[in-house]
Amino acid sequence: MKHGIFIFFCLMANCLFAQIEKAPEIKEGLGPFPQLILRGLTLINGTGAPPFGPVDIVIENNRIKSIVWVGVEGVPINPDKRPKLKEGGYELNCNGMYALPGFIDMHGHIGGKEQGTPAEYVFKLWLGHGITTIRDPACGNGLDWVLYEKKMSAENKITAPRIFAYTVFGQGAKNGVNTIPDAINWVQQNAKNGADGIKFFGAPPAIMKAALMENKRLGLRSACHHAQTYVAQWNVVNSAKAGLTSMEHWYGLPEALFDDKTIQHYPLNYNYTNEQNRFEEAGKLWKQAAAPGSKKWNEVLDELLALDFTLDPTFNIYDANRDLMRARCAEWHPIYTLPSLWKFYEPSRESHGSYWQHWGTEQELEWKNNYRLWMSFINDYKNRGGRVTTGSDNGYIYQTYGFGYIRELELLREAGFHPLEVFRSATMYGAQALGVDSVLGTVEPGKLADIVIIDANPLENIQYLYGTGAIFLTDDNKIIRKGGVRYTVKDGIVYDSKKLLEDVKKMVSDAKKNSNWQLKQPGE
Ligand SMILES: [Zn+2]
């Protein structure tokens, strides 16, 4: 999702970036320590291995030094078996808790003026949900802005995940990118400017090909939202062959699967800038493609698998399309959604992703069926060894940062992934797609210390990871909230995830007080 229209207009108008407040320079979290021992955890290490524990995880500064098996389940731990705390070290009692690798959000926009979401708000929602790495697929606040935040995060001067900056193709080009030499120059300049990669929305075939090949030659990575405006000429298979790293969302994939047409069945009064048209018709797209298990379906799967291509479906950002009230009335909105962001979500002919001019039973039904087919493809791809990653695209369509990411994990589960497969996508596969799997993505000795700690088993219920926790009835008939990430460790620094979310709550309640604002449903 995201900016299709906004970005295109912005590029054409060469407008100034709608920047937002940078994150404040406050040292939060504890550490890093010369030695940090996280004690008594059950570990889900991100590789697909089953949980094991209890283990003590020993960290030195920002590196995982060792993972020590200190006993077997249900037997008291022999203290002699445990690693000893060195002088100046710090230990955290995590008895009975679960640890996973830090989550990677492969599609993390850092908000903007339109949403009125300061960086601190977005970053704390992410870290508060265990997200320790994000890929910004647009740099909507400008590359310099993102690179500054990236540097501050790398130096741990701000409370924020690690950032990978992918610039929108053509961003900043005064006269546009119209020729092959233009494309090659732009790609080379983008690398010089310090970007980690490129986010494409599509372009004429010769330009896409030249840009993708040059970017790959330079060792950078790429992502593409195959916008409808180019997809008849250049679909996902074309991109994968030319060296694209990951496809975002799903556009361009059903088109690659057409076997009885070459163009989507657009109604004759369709207009792409009318978002009701755009999103309503998109819901009828998968049923126009080759059927699951058909020859064409298998050919496209095989071709993408052979190219080691990454699928980043961002299921959650379209979740409202199949059940608008569910997304709109999520229990976290009154507490965690800023008034300005709520306003941005409301139906509007102008805001991107706010296309609910008339959305009801018929549209939702189409989208429910659309998801079934889309999910079958994603699950088949995973089952044949393909890499599927987790991206949220949050800040649009009633998906608030952090919460939408956890919803994405639930939707991979719905697509047919085992929870261990879900967490592998959220961690190891994300690191592979970013090209940083030698240092991130799993909890193993030698890796950087990015770890999520939670006081509940997230395999049993992914909803435990929501900042609001999950409803649970105790043996003595008390209703409690179970879960919510307890600690997020990034670079060996221990953040109290619940405290980060408390900060967000306060930002939201202050914003409401200052504007005398009350949450109302649209049209009330
Ligand atoms: Zn996006």
Residues whose N, C-alpha, C, O or C-beta is under 5 A from the ligand:
A	BS01	ZN	M1 K2 P137 D393
